[in-house]
Structure formats: C-alpha cells, structure tokens
C-alpha cells in the first residue's frame, strides 16, 4: 500500500507538471499558489516566471498570486508590467529581503514571513489597507532561505542584520516600530522586537523555543516537505516541534534563542500573543510566556496551528488589527 507521504509527493509532482502546461486552469484554484510557494521555498524562481509567461495576460490575478509572481520577478530582476503597479514598493533593502511601503513619517510595522508565503499577498494587502489611512508604513521582511531571519538576512548574521535594520529605520526616520509574525516568523518577531526594543509585538501561535540539544546533538535526517505540524504536535508536543524546525529549515545551528530572558531584559516592549487554545502545542508555547507583565495572552477557539490564515479567511483579521493598534495608542 502506498503511504500518504508518497501520495502527496506524487500529487505535488503532478501539479508542478500541470502548472507548466496549463497554468490558466490551475489559476482558478489554490493549487497554483502551493506550486509557486514550493518553488519560492527552494529559491527556484525561473519555473514561476515560466508559469507567468504562459498565463493569459487579460486574466485577473488575486493578491496571493500577484505577490508570488512579484517575488519571483524581484529576485530575478525581471521587469514588471502594469499588473503589479499597486504592489511596487518604495524601497528594497538587504539583498531583496526587506520590501518597504512608505505611508507616513514616524510609524512603521515590520511583518516577518518565511516559508508561509501562500497567504502573504492577502495579508500584506489587508495590512496596507488598514495602515495607509493612518500614515503607518510597512516593511515586509522575507527570508527566502526559509529560516525566517533567525540566521540573519542577505548573508549577515542576526546581530548584523539587526544593526542594519536599525540603520534603515534611522535613515527613514522611523521612531515607532511594531512587528508581526506567525508560527516560526512569530518567533522571529519576538526575537527582533524584544532585542531591538520595538514598541509592540503582535504574534499568532509563535514558536517560543528551539531546543539547542536537539539541534546540535541528534541526527535528524533529511528535509521532508510532507511533515504535518498537527501530526507532529499531537503525539510528541514541543520537543518534536523543535525537531520539525531543524529538519525543515536545515541542520545549521540557530543562534541561542532565549525569549524569556529577552522579556526579563526588556520590560518596555508589549507583546500580544494570540494562540489556539484548543491545540495543545500552541497552548503550551503560549504558556511559556505567561507571568510576564508585558505579555498579554489572547486565546482563540481554534483547534490547529494555522490561526492567522483562519482569522484572515473568516474576515476577523482587520478588526483584531485595529483593536491592537488602539491598545498601543497608534490610532
């Protein structure tokens, strides 16, 4: 009997093949999003451009597709046509990793993402719609190596990356900063936001630890695209989440990450942590940060790890975001 992992692998290969032959057909579904995301995760941009070139140029692109094609064009320095006019940024920094939309003078939101690029276009579009009327700028930070900036960006170490980002913020005269992230990029938001003394951090089911023992001392095998967070979490809990991160994002050592210590060192930055209260691994991850005066834990009636996507798809994201901005007196 063929196991599910093999079936999924075969299905993905068939989708990739079909995407090169009839991308217009797949464009009517979410399938092409996952194909393009897989290529981006492996920094394979040419197949995405091949798909784009085969599309009917009169066919509308939703925000997610537009963003995925834009990222591929950006990293290959291919010129943009009129379909991308509404997402062309004001500036690009650090080896195409930092994409900047300027809406105001002093306030900026930093949104981290990595392997979870499928919904990035929709989230960025929603953020811009909310931010622009209030003069709040946006920086979208994409680590195409799928390590979410935890090893730095553009060949820089994480500390050098923070220094460079501080230089960018200073040059752009941003004095008020907040950061957003989900899952592994949620951990990135916690690390960067606390160590860089940002005003506030807004995260969704973030990882709150990475076990150095597992990273350094165990033979974890090879990368698998078929690992499911829910399956791993349900049976083994956070230890296997750490294992998942190392398998998925590479054997290289992450820097020593100690979020509780960062919270002890920084009592100024406010942390608003949304988590799925019916999903034990995310509940446990959230509880690690309970008891800190500057951390507010916000539970949701949700039973899996992908909370941010659920909130967006059910039209709850923008309302929560406005509430967050009001809590930190940005509105």
C-alpha positions, 0 to 999 in steps of 0.5 A, spaced: 500 500 500 502 506 498 503 511 504 500 518 504 507 521 504 508 518 497 501 520 495 502 527 496 509 527 493 506 524 487 500 529 487 505 535 488 509 532 482 503 532 478 501 539 479 508 542 478 507 538 471 500 541 470 502 548 472 507 548 466 502 546 461 496 549 463 497 554 468 490 558 466 486 552 469 490 551 475 489 559 476 482 558 478 484 554 484 489 554 490 493 549 487 497 554 483 499 558 489 502 551 493 506 550 486 509 557 486 510 557 494 514 550 493 518 553 488 519 560 492 521 555 498 527 552 494 529 559 491 527 556 484 524 562 481 525 561 473 519 555 473 514 561 476 516 566 471 515 560 466 508 559 469 507 567 468 509 567 461 504 562 459 498 565 463 493 569 459 495 576 460 487 579 460 486 574 466 485 577 473 490 575 478 488 575 486 493 578 491 496 571 493 498 570 486 500 577 484 505 577 490 508 570 488 509 572 481 512 579 484 517 575 488 519 571 483 520 577 478 524 581 484 529 576 485 530 575 478 530 582 476 525 581 471 521 587 469 514 588 471 508 590 467 502 594 469 499 588 473 503 589 479 503 597 479 499 597 486 504 592 489 511 596 487 514 598 493 518 604 495 524 601 497 528 594 497 533 593 502 538 587 504 539 583 498 531 583 496 529 581 503 526 587 506 520 590 501 518 597 504 511 601 503 512 608 505 505 611 508 507 616 513 513 619 517 514 616 524 510 609 524 512 603 521 510 595 522 515 590 520 511 583 518 516 577 518 514 571 513 518 565 511 516 559 508 508 561 509 508 565 503 501 562 500 497 567 504 502 573 504 499 577 498 492 577 502 495 579 508 500 584 506 494 587 502 489 587 508 495 590 512 496 596 507 489 597 507 488 598 514 495 602 515 495 607 509 489 611 512 493 612 518 500 614 515 503 607 518 508 604 513 510 597 512 516 593 511 515 586 509 521 582 511 522 575 507 527 570 508 527 566 502 532 561 505 526 559 509 529 560 516 525 566 517 531 571 519 533 567 525 540 566 521 540 573 519 538 576 512 542 577 505 548 573 508 549 577 515 548 574 521 542 576 526 546 581 530 548 584 523 542 584 520 539 587 526 544 593 526 542 594 519 535 594 520 536 599 525 540 603 520 534 603 515 529 605 520 534 611 522 535 613 515 527 613 514 526 616 520 522 611 523 521 612 531 515 607 532 516 600 530 511 594 531 512 587 528 508 581 526 509 574 525 506 567 525 508 560 527 516 560 526 516 568 523 512 569 530 518 567 533 522 571 529 518 577 531 519 576 538 526 575 537 527 582 533 522 586 537 524 584 544 532 585 542 531 591 538 526 594 543 520 595 538 514 598 541 509 592 540 509 585 538 503 582 535 504 574 534 499 568 532 501 561 535 509 563 535 514 558 536 517 560 543 523 555 543 528 551 539 531 546 543 539 547 542 540 539 544 536 537 539 539 541 534 546 540 535 546 533 538 541 528 534 541 526 527 535 528 524 535 526 517 533 529 511 528 535 509 521 532 508 516 537 505 510 532 507 511 533 515 504 535 518 505 540 524 498 537 527 501 530 526 507 532 529 504 536 535 499 531 537 503 525 539 510 528 541 508 536 543 514 541 543 520 537 543 518 534 536 516 541 534 523 543 535 525 537 531 520 539 525 524 546 525 531 543 524 529 538 519 525 543 515 529 549 515 536 545 515 541 542 520 545 549 521 545 551 528 540 557 530 543 562 534 541 561 542 534 563 542 532 565 549 525 569 549 524 569 556 530 572 558 529 577 552 522 579 556 526 579 563 531 584 559 526 588 556 520 590 560 518 596 555 516 592 549 508 589 549 507 583 546 500 580 544 500 573 543 494 570 540 494 562 540 489 556 539 487 554 545 484 548 543 491 545 540 495 543 545 502 545 542 500 552 541 497 552 548 503 550 551 508 555 547 503 560 549 504 558 556 511 559 556 510 566 556 505 567 561 507 571 568 510 576 564 507 583 565 508 585 558 505 579 555 498 579 554 495 572 552 489 572 547 486 565 546 482 563 540 477 557 539 481 554 534 483 547 534 490 547 529 496 551 528 494 555 522 490 561 526 492 567 522 490 564 515 483 562 519 482 569 522 484 572 515 479 567 511 473 568 516 474 576 515 476 577 523 483 579 521 482 587 520 478 588 526 483 584 531 488 589 527 485 595 529 483 593 536 491 592 537 493 598 534 488 602 539 491 598 545 498 601 543 495 608 542 497 608 534 490 610 532 
